[in-house]
Amino acid sequence: MRLFAAVLPPEHVVRELAAEVAGLKRLPGAERLRWTGRPGWHFTLAFYGEVADDVVPALSDRLSRAAHRTTPFRLAVSGGGQFGHGRALWAGACGDLEVLRLLAERTESAARKAGLPMEEHRRYKAHLTLARSRDGFDTHPYVDALAEFTSSAWTVADLALVRSELPRSGVKGEQPRYEPVGRWVLGGAG
């Protein structure tokens, strides 16, 4: 199964972001973008790719340890940017970003210890993907609009292991499906 570790924003933050994205979708050229649906809004900590079913228990055990060793922390969706010369538009984060980065490093380490091959380590950049384009697009109006956005802050209290299924039907606009398959409370959160 295709898996990644993530921080999932709470519903009230998702609603605030949805209102902001509705405004972005009114900007010129927005119809050319493939917008990520609300169920796909998350902060990926580590992407694992295809994971064999027999490896999932070891990965889950390691993620449980990573969560236990990480204290709950404050986070908000804030600002935005782009990757790949305009191929991806994202919303950023503010708050306890050092703790978020530490959790990302721990989820990456958990995978290695569970025997998963991981790509070369890159410094973690908190982002929540909002839209993609096959060809680069001018992100400036979108990034400028996102610069003014900051959601309500929340306390991140758990870590999620999420399964994703890519679209297979070929129907235009079909979205990937996401399903949390494990959640672990951060240390001291309850």
N, C-alpha and C positions, 0 to 999 in steps of 0.2 A: 504494500500500500504506500501511497505517496504521502509523506508526513513532514511537518515542520513544527517547531516550538514557537509560541506566540504569546503576546499580551493582547487580550481582547478588551476593547473599551466597553464600558457599561452602556445600556440602552439610552440613558439621557444624553450622553456624549454623542452617541451615534445620531440621535435626532438633531442635535445642534449642528453636527457636521453635515447632515443631509440638507439642512436649510442653506448652509454655505455652498454646497455642491450644486444645489438648484440654481443659485445665482451664477455660478461658473458655467453652467450649461446654457445660460442665456447669452454668453459672450460669442462674438463672431467666430465661426469655424468649429464650435463645440460639437456640432453634429458629426464631424469627421473623426471624433475620438471614440475609442471603446472604453466606456465608463465602467468602473468596477462597481458592482452592486453592493448594497449595504451589508449583506452577509459576508462579503469578502474583505471588509475593513478590519484590519488587524495590524499590529506591529510584529513582524516576523523577527524572532530572535535568532533562530538557526534553521536553515532549510536542509532537510535530510534526503529528499528525493525518495526513490523507491526503497522501502525497507521490508525485508522478509518478515513474515509473520512470527517466525521463531526468534527474531531479534527484538521484537517489540517489548517483551517483558524486561529484558536487561536494560533497554533504553528507558523504559518507564521507571525502573528502580533508580537509575542514575538521575533522571529528571526530578524524581521525588527528593533525592538528596540535595540537588541543586536548589530546589525551592525551599527546603528546610533551612539551608545555609544563607538564604537571602531574606533580608527584612522587608516588610511592606514599604512602599514608597509612593510619593505623590507624582502624578503625571497629568498633563493636559495635551490635547491636540493643538498645535500652534504653528502658524506659518506654513511654508511649503517650498518646493523646489522641483528640480527635474533631473533625470538621469538620461544618459544615452543620447545627448544632443537633441532633446525634445521627444524621445520615444516613450518616456514615462513621466507623468505628473504625480507628485505626492504631497501629502500633508506631513508636517514635522511634529515635533514634540517639545515640550518644555517641562521643567520640574526637576526631579532627581535623576538626571540623565546619567550620572556616574553609576548609580545603582542599576539602572536599566542596562547600561553597557556591561556591568559585572554579571548580571543575569544572562545576558546574551553570551558572554564568554563561557559561563558555566554550562549553558545548554549545548554549546559547541563541544566543550570538553566531555560532557556526558555522552555525546554521540561517539566520540573517539574511544572512550573507555568501554562503551558497549560494542565496539568493533566495527563501527560504521566508518567508511572512508569519507573524509571531509576535504573539501577544496582548500586551497591555501587560505590561511587566515587573513582577513581584511578587517580594518578598524570598523567597528559597528557604527552605522548611521541610522538613527531612528527615523523610520518613514512608514507611512500608510499609503499604499498606492491608490490613487483616485482614477486615473485614466491612462491609457496606452495608445500609441500610434505605430503603425507599421513603418511609416516614414516619419522623420523628424518633423515637429511642428513648432511654431513660435509660442513658447510657453510664457513669455513675459507678461501678457495681460493676466494670465491665470495666477502666476507666482505673485504678481503685484497685488491681486485681489486677496490671495491667501495671507499676505503679509500682515493684514489687519485682523486676521481671525485667530482667536484663542478660545477654546472650549472651556467649560467648567472643569476644574481639576477634580481628580478622584484618587483614592488610594488603591494602588494596584495590590491586590491581596492574593492573587494566584497566578500560576503558570499553566498554560494549556498546551497539550499535544493535539495537533489538528491534522485530520486527514483531508486531503483535497482530491477531487475527481475532476479532471479536465473535461471540457465539453467534447462530446463524441458524435452528436447528431449532425453537425455541420449547419445547423440552423443559425442564421445571422442573429447576433445578439445573445446567444446562449451563454450563460455564465458558468464558471466552475462552481462546484458544490463543496461546501466546507462543513466538517463535522468534528467537534471536539471528541476525542477518544480517550482523553485523560486530563485531569485537572488536579493540581497539587497546591495546597495552601502554602503561602510564603511563611517562613519562620516567624513565630510571634503573632501571626494574624488570627489565631483562633484556637 
